[in-house]
Amino acid sequence: MTVAVIGISYHAFLIKERLNTPQEYKIWVNLIHIIIVFPLFLYIGYKCEDIKRPFLEMLLILAFSALGYHAFNFVRYY
């Protein structure tokens, strides 16, 4: 849960800093983390051992989609 709270704070800070700058287009990455990723981390941290399977599967889907996205960009640009 600590990682989620720190992550939400960090991404909220980045959104605040990037508004009205040339890096404003990168805000969507921060919003995805604040709206989807870290609430899932909070729920998993709160429930600990009583987590229902769909939440773990959502975390797995997010992990593989991030891996695919970054692998695609790595192959495309390097």
Beta strands, then each sheet from edge to edge (+ up, - down):
end
